[in-house]
């Protein structure tokens, strides 16, 4: 019987998380072209990570819904 432990599941999810962050970073820059807040990668990545965590606290866990939540955070703070 195959048993996948929590740490293994977390490791398997890291590439998916990174793809989501990269896609969201690109989408933010498309939605807010020329906005100086979104020029540097590190602060935007931190914003996306914070947005994911905040969305989870509200029970939002679908990829599309989390993206929308992050976009609204960018627009309204």
C-alpha positions as CSV (number, residue, x, y, z in Angstrom):
1,X,0.0,0.0,0.0
2,X,1.3,3.4,-1.0
3,X,1.2,6.1,1.7
4,X,1.8,9.8,0.8
5,X,2.7,11.8,3.8
6,X,1.8,15.5,4.3
7,X,5.4,16.6,3.7
8,X,5.4,14.7,0.4
9,X,2.0,16.3,-0.6
10,X,3.4,19.7,0.2
11,X,6.5,19.1,-1.9
12,X,4.3,17.9,-4.8
13,X,2.3,21.1,-4.6
14,X,5.2,23.5,-4.8
15,X,5.6,23.4,-8.6
16,X,1.8,24.1,-8.9
17,X,2.1,27.0,-6.5
18,X,5.1,28.5,-8.4
19,X,3.1,28.3,-11.7
20,X,0.2,30.1,-10.0
21,X,2.5,32.8,-8.7
22,X,4.2,33.3,-12.1
23,X,0.9,33.4,-13.9
24,X,-0.7,35.8,-11.4
25,X,2.4,38.0,-11.5
26,X,2.1,38.3,-15.3
27,X,-1.7,38.9,-15.0
28,X,-1.2,41.7,-12.5
29,X,1.2,43.4,-14.8
30,X,-1.2,43.1,-17.7
31,X,-4.2,44.4,-15.6
32,X,-2.1,47.3,-14.1
33,X,0.3,48.3,-16.9
34,X,2.8,50.9,-15.9
35,X,1.9,50.8,-12.2
36,X,5.1,51.3,-10.3
37,X,3.9,49.1,-7.4
38,X,4.3,46.0,-9.6
39,X,7.6,46.6,-11.3
40,X,9.9,44.5,-9.0
41,X,9.2,40.8,-8.7
42,X,10.0,40.3,-5.0
43,X,7.3,42.6,-3.6
44,X,4.7,41.4,-6.0
45,X,5.5,37.8,-5.2
46,X,5.1,38.6,-1.5
47,X,1.8,40.3,-2.2
48,X,0.6,37.2,-4.1
49,X,1.7,34.9,-1.2
50,X,-0.2,37.2,1.3
51,X,-3.2,37.2,-1.0
52,X,-3.2,33.4,-1.1
53,X,-3.1,33.2,2.7
54,X,-5.8,35.9,3.1
55,X,-8.1,34.1,0.6
56,X,-7.7,30.9,2.5
57,X,-8.7,32.6,5.7
58,X,-12.0,33.5,4.0
59,X,-12.4,30.0,2.7
60,X,-11.5,30.9,-0.9
61,X,-9.4,28.2,-2.4
62,X,-10.3,27.9,-6.1
63,X,-7.5,29.1,-8.4
64,X,-9.8,31.6,-10.3
65,X,-11.3,32.9,-7.1
66,X,-7.9,33.4,-5.4
67,X,-6.7,35.2,-8.5
68,X,-9.7,37.5,-8.4
69,X,-9.2,38.1,-4.7
70,X,-5.6,39.1,-5.3
71,X,-6.6,41.4,-8.2
72,X,-9.1,43.1,-5.9
73,X,-6.4,43.5,-3.2
74,X,-4.3,45.2,-5.8
75,X,-7.1,47.5,-6.8
76,X,-8.6,48.3,-3.4
77,X,-5.9,47.5,-1.0
